[in-house]
Amino acid sequence: MSGETNKPIIRCSWASNELSIHYHDEEWGVPTHDDRKLFEFLMLEGAQAGLSWDTILKKRENYRAAFDGFDPVKVASYDRRKVQALLRDPGIVRNRLKIASTIKNAQAFLKLQEEFGSFDRYIWQFVGGKPKQNSLRFPRQIPASTPESDAMSKDLKKRGFTFVGSTICYAFMQAMGMVNDHMTDCFRWRPLSR
């Protein structure tokens, strides 16, 4: 009986350092319905394009400070002077296209909120309003994209979003708990599959 309490915790293999372990254990795959957090993650997933998620996790607090806590109203109103300041900020990925994308996406995000009442109501429609439960045993089984992420990407682009390809959308869906892609032997899979 006492041996059971000493069993090692099994996690998804990508959670390999202090920052990613905390993110994996506390956030990744937890269904999220808060518009500000949904905006933050969609923007961070776009910023991550071509880089490792660890790079973005390390810069996450800097991103929050640089982008006014990911307040879409503030971000949508950024002007040329603010863009120049962001391009000089070593705490974020200083990519002109990604910075411009965040501003453009904030503007599109506000239009979606107005149209649907919340971004949450809009974005969760792509999975029918509830998390899609996967039963994956090996990381190689995780798809890069799905028909749902394809549809999300296509619709977001039609509505003026950028840096929202299907792979980025699928990573966003995983992060926000729209799909449970924890491995079945991971200690987080069962509680999130209920």
N, C-alpha and C positions, 0 to 999 in steps of 0.2 A: 504493500500500500504506500509506504513512504517513498519507494522508488519512483512512483508516478509523478510526484511533485518535482522531481529533479530532471524530468524529461526535457531535452533541449527544445526550444521554440523553433518551429520550422516556418520559414518565411519564403516568399518568392525570391528567386536567386538574385534578382537585380538589386534588392535591398542589402547593400554590402558595406555601407559606411554609416557613421552616426546620423548624418543628415538624412540619407535616403531611408534608413531604418525607421527613424521617427516619422517621416512622411508616409512610408508604407503602413506603419502600424496605426497611425492616427487619422490619416486623410484619404489616401488613395483608395478609390472604390466605394467611399461612403456617399450615399445619395445626397446630393447637394441641391438646394432649392433657393438659395440666397442669390439675388441678382448680382450684387457686387462681387461675390466670390466667383460666380459663373463668368463674369466679365474678366476678372483677374486671370482666371485659368485659361480662358480662350486666348487672351493676349500673351500669357507666358508660354503657352504651347506654340504660338506663332513665333515668338522670340527664339524659341528653342530650335526652330528649323535649321538643320545643318550642324547642330551642336549637340552635346550630351545634356540629358536632363539634369545631371549633377551640376553642370555649369550654371544652369538657371536656378536650381535650388540654392546654390551658394550666393547668388546675386538677388534672391527673392526679396529680402528686406530692403535692399538698395532700390529695387524696382518699385516697391510700395512707396518708398520715400520720394523717389523721382517722379512718379506718376500719381501723386496726391492720393495715395491709398486706393488707386484704381477707381476713383470716383468718375464715372463716365461723363457726367455733366462738366466737370472741370477739364478732363482730358479732351473732350470734344471741342473745347474753346481754345486749345493751345495755338499760339501764333508762332511766327517765324523766330522770334526772340527765344521763346521757350524751346523750340526745336534745336536751336544753336546751343543752348545750355545743356540739353540732353545729349547732344553729340560730343560734348566735352566731359560728360560724367563717366568716370572710369568704373563706376559701380554697376553699370548696365552694359548690355551689348550695344555698342555704338554703331549701329547700322542705320543709315538714313532711311532706307526703304521700310525697315521694321518699325522705326519710330513713326514715320508718316502713316504706316498701316494702323498703328495703335490709335492714332487720332481719327483717322477715317472710320475705323471700326467702332470707336466710341460714338461717333455721329450716327452710324447705321444702327448701333445698339439702342440708342435713344428712340429712334424711329420705330424699332421693333417693340420696345416697351410701350410706346404710345398705341401702336396698333393692337397688341395682344394683351395689354394690361400689365404684363411682366415678361421679361426675357425667359424666365423659368417656364411659364405657360407655353411659350413658343418652342423652346429647345427640347423639352421633354416629350413633345408630340412625336419626335423621331423614333422613340422607343415605346410608343403607346402609353406614356405616362408612368411606366414602372420599369425598374431595372431589369435588364436582360441577364438571366443567370446562365453562365457558362460553366462547364465541368471539365476544365483543362488539366491535364496531368503533366504536360511538358511545355516549357516555354516556346518550343518550335510550333506548337499548336495555335499560338496567338496570331490572329490575322493582322495584317498591316492596315486593312480597311474592310468594311462590310457594306452591304447594300444600304444600311441605315446611315453610315458615315458618308457614303457617296451622295445620298439624298440630302443630308445636312449640308455638306460642302457645296453642292450645286445650288441649294436654296440660299445659303448665306452669301455666296458670290453674286447671285442674282439681286440680292438686296444691298450690294455695295461693299461687302466685307472682302478683305484681302488676307493672305497668309492663312487661309482656311481650306487647304487641300484635304482630301479624304483621309489621308494618314494623320494629319494634324487633328482633324475632327474625331478620328477614332481614339487617339491618345487623350483628347479632351473628354470623350465619353467614358473612358476607363477611369480617369482621374476623378470625375464628378459622380461616379457611381451609377451611370446610366447603363453600364455593363459591368458585371462582376468577372474580372479576368484574373483574380487570385487563383493560384494553382490549388487543386483540391486538397493537397496535403498541407497547404499554408494555414496557419492558425486563424487567419482573417477570413478565409473562404466561407466557413460554416456560418458565423454570425451575420455575414453580409448576404448570405443566400436565403435568409428567412424572409 
